[in-house]
Amino acid sequence: MSAAHGGSLWPASGCGMCAGRSPLADNIALVVSELVSNGVEHGAGDVGLRVRYPDDEIRIEVTDGNPAPARMRSAGDDDESGRGLLLVTVLARKWGVTNDGRTTWATFRVPSGRPWWPSST
């Protein structure tokens, strides 16, 4: 299922390249998927993704052309969507929207000295 069809960008079953990741890497990947999916489904124009890694924090930023800020909503038991920002709230350290409403961001604390993504070797 793709974002254009109301789902996340990555399949829930994962992929072979993702085997062996840490829980933090899995959480970051899920939040990236949710925020980009929201930008594609609810945004306007191009959707941009920026990942910053200063010191002990990773900051994910997704930008689109829609000035209406992302906001959490209540999803009913039978609703197929509407829980993405709830997942972001649970998984990320913090999340928010810039004052112009065009960028939704989430941060994750990275423990120092502990690998959060498997090495390529």
Helices and strands as residue ranges (DSSP letters): G 3-5, G 16-18, H 23-42, E 48-52, E 57-63, H 84-91, E 94-97, E 103-109
